[in-house]
Amino acid sequence: MEDALRPHGIGATQWYVLHQLAQVGPTMQRELVRLLEIERATLSTIVATLVRKGLVEQVADEVDQRQKLLRLTPAGRRLWGKLPDLGFIHEAAFGGFSEADLATTARVLKVATERLNQRMKA
């Protein structure tokens, strides 16, 4: 995956953000944290990079100025049109597993990672 994206100057998680914005449309940044199951700080760094590259723009929510709506810029739409379709990866890796199995696996791996991180900090 990374090899396919490297010529375009983006990483896998950046691709997923662009995919969400291109396929679904403008999305609240907090929603992407939930969808991608990554830390808020990690997503903030990724979004800042995409904004700096001119691919994504952040717009403050009209009701709560602290919340940010993300959307593709014209440059982001052009790049999306050039990127390889990597949508098959999810089906190839996880096809045939129930949502319950996937949720359990994600939960176990998340807790295991948190435990290891806590141990390394101690």
ChimeraX attribute file (.defattr): number of C-alpha atoms within 10 A of each C-alpha:
attribute: neighborCount
match mode: 1-to-1
recipient: residues
	/A:1	11
	/A:2	12
	/A:3	9
	/A:4	15
	/A:5	16
	/A:6	11
	/A:7	9
	/A:8	13
	/A:9	10
	/A:10	17
	/A:11	15
	/A:12	15
	/A:13	16
	/A:14	16
	/A:15	19
	/A:16	16
	/A:17	23
	/A:18	26
	/A:19	18
	/A:20	18
	/A:21	22
	/A:22	16
	/A:23	8
	/A:24	10
	/A:25	13
	/A:26	17
	/A:27	17
	/A:28	18
	/A:29	21
	/A:30	15
	/A:31	12
	/A:32	19
	/A:33	16
	/A:34	11
	/A:35	12
	/A:36	13
	/A:37	12
	/A:38	13
	/A:39	11
	/A:40	14
	/A:41	10
	/A:42	12
	/A:43	20
	/A:44	14
	/A:45	11
	/A:46	16
	/A:47	22
	/A:48	15
	/A:49	15
	/A:50	20
	/A:51	18
	/A:52	11
	/A:53	14
	/A:54	14
	/A:55	20
	/A:56	24
	/A:57	19
	/A:58	20
	/A:59	16
	/A:60	13
	/A:61	13
	/A:62	10
	/A:63	7
	/A:64	8
	/A:65	10
	/A:66	9
	/A:67	15
	/A:68	18
	/A:69	17
	/A:70	25
	/A:71	25
	/A:72	26
	/A:73	16
	/A:74	12
	/A:75	13
	/A:76	20
	/A:77	16
	/A:78	12
	/A:79	14
	/A:80	19
	/A:81	11
	/A:82	9
	/A:83	16
	/A:84	12
	/A:85	12
	/A:86	14
	/A:87	10
	/A:88	9
	/A:89	11
	/A:90	9
	/A:91	10
	/A:92	9
	/A:93	9
	/A:94	12
	/A:95	10
	/A:96	9
	/A:97	10
	/A:98	10
	/A:99	10
	/A:100	9
	/A:101	12
	/A:102	12
	/A:103	11
	/A:104	12
	/A:105	11
	/A:106	13
	/A:107	12
	/A:108	12
	/A:109	12
	/A:110	14
	/A:111	11
	/A:112	12
	/A:113	12
	/A:114	12
	/A:115	12
	/A:116	12
	/A:117	11
	/A:118	10
	/A:119	9
	/A:120	8
	/A:121	7
	/A:122	6
